[in-house]
Amino acid sequence: MNRADLRIGVFVCDCGSNIAGVVDTEAVRVFAGSLPDVALAVRNKYTCSDPGQEEIQQAILENRLDRVVVASCSPLSYEAIFRRCIQGAGLNPYLLEMANLREHCAWVTREREAATRKARDLVKVAVARARWLCPQDEEQIPVTDAAMVIGGGVAGMQAALDLADGGHRVYLVEKKPSIGGLMAQLDKVYPDIECSI
């Protein structure tokens, strides 16, 4: 795709008063709309809600968006939700970028003007990053139901037994000619002075 033809959609979330109580989200939306390659800038009350996600999907289809920036809460909590959302509108889920306005801005900055300025910067960076996103495919790799435990000492033997009890095939590897490790070399062990074997 020619980078000059990008159509990025930016969705700025109020998150009720979590973000909008500190950040002037309308000013952030207007700023986002002025950035290069941004075809649409929208402000939502709750972007992660079902109506908010439906609005994103509708905007992708109506405005032929090829990248999405969501300026809302933590990607740790919401990135998977928004990836599924844009995928539902036919966009590759990896063409999403997020700006964390709640934890990185509203919750740590009390002064409205400073918080709004920081929010603009976060959105500007997210849009810049979105320009370089590429579609990706998730690869499925078959997994063999087996485990290799390296070291035949007490810990290695116990790990091998636990894995085998769980129904897995286990390969126990030890470089010495016998297993048992240091424990096998001891005569008696503390505190009961028992035989180590």
Secondary structure as GFF3:
##gff-version 3
##sequence-region A 1 197
A	DSSP	three_ten_helix	3	5	.	.	.	ID=ss1
A	DSSP	beta_strand	8	13	.	.	.	ID=ss2
A	DSSP	alpha_helix	17	20	.	.	.	ID=ss3
A	DSSP	alpha_helix	25	33	.	.	.	ID=ss4
A	DSSP	beta_strand	38	44	.	.	.	ID=ss5
A	DSSP	alpha_helix	50	63	.	.	.	ID=ss6
A	DSSP	beta_strand	67	72	.	.	.	ID=ss7
A	DSSP	alpha_helix	75	88	.	.	.	ID=ss8
A	DSSP	beta_strand	96	100	.	.	.	ID=ss9
A	DSSP	pi_helix	102	106	.	.	.	ID=ss10
A	DSSP	alpha_helix	112	130	.	.	.	ID=ss11
A	DSSP	beta_strand	146	150	.	.	.	ID=ss12
A	DSSP	alpha_helix	154	165	.	.	.	ID=ss13
A	DSSP	beta_strand	169	173	.	.	.	ID=ss14
A	DSSP	three_ten_helix	181	185	.	.	.	ID=ss15
A	DSSP	beta_strand	188	189	.	.	.	ID=ss16
A	DSSP	beta_strand	194	195	.	.	.	ID=ss17
###
